[in-house]
Amino acid sequence: MANHKSAEKRVKQAAEKRVVNRYYARTMRHAVKKIRNTTSREEAAAMLPKITSLIDRLTKKNIIHKNKAANLKSSITKHINSLA
């Protein structure tokens, strides 16, 4: 366990941050899953800017790695382009 008051505070803050970060990561995963299950090209194209923006924000906050963000955006765009 933590020996200093500041260390105890850091443990608490890390636990709170972890909960928030997991929420945002889960939200992103659900959004990506939703766009991948979409069969309509117009609907998927309408969702793309919002999901791209969400992924970029999570990358900026270091919740996901920048390479993972690039791979996600690339695969989503490729999926949308493959829709008839």
N, C-alpha and C positions, 0 to 999 in steps of 0.2 A: 504494500500500500504506500501511498505518497507520504513523504516525511515532512514536507513543507506546506504551508498554507497556499502558496502560489501553485505548487504541484497539484494539490487537491482541486484548485480552481480549474487548472488546465484539463484535468481528468473529466470534470463536469462539463466544461465547454466542448471538449472533444466528443463526448457522448451526445450532447445536444446537436452538434454539427453533423454527426453521423446519421442521426434520424432525418434531418432535413435533406442531406445529400442523397440518402437512400430513397426518399420520397421523389426527388427530382429525377433520379436515374430510373426509377420505376415508371414515372410518368412518361419519360422519353421512350422506354421500351414498349409501353402500351401504344404510344403514338406510332412508332415504327411498325409494330405488328398490325395496327389498324390500316396503315397505308399499304402494307404488303398484301393484305387480304382483300383490298379493293380491286374490283374488276373493271370499273369504269375509269377510263383515262382522264376525263374531264374532272371527275371528283378527286382523283389522286393528284392531278396537277393543281387543283385548288388548295389541297392540303400541304403540298410541298413547301411553299414559303414559310408556313408556320412551323413545320417540323424542322426545317433547315435552321430557322432562327433559334428554336429551342436547343438544338444540338450545338449551335455556335455559342449560345449563352453558357451552356454547361461546360463547354471546352474552356471558355474564358475564366470560369470559376474553378477550373481544375477538378471538376467532378468526373469528367471522362477525358481520356488522353486525346491529343489532337489528331493522331493517326487513326484512332478508332472513329473519331468524328468524320474524318475524311472518307474512311471506308464505308461508314453508314450512309453518308450523303451520296457517295458514288453508287452504292448498290440500290438505293431508293430511286435515284434518277434513272439507272439502267432498267429497273423494274417498270417505271412509268413509261419509258420509251418502248418497252417491249409489248405494252398493252395495245390491243387493236383499236 
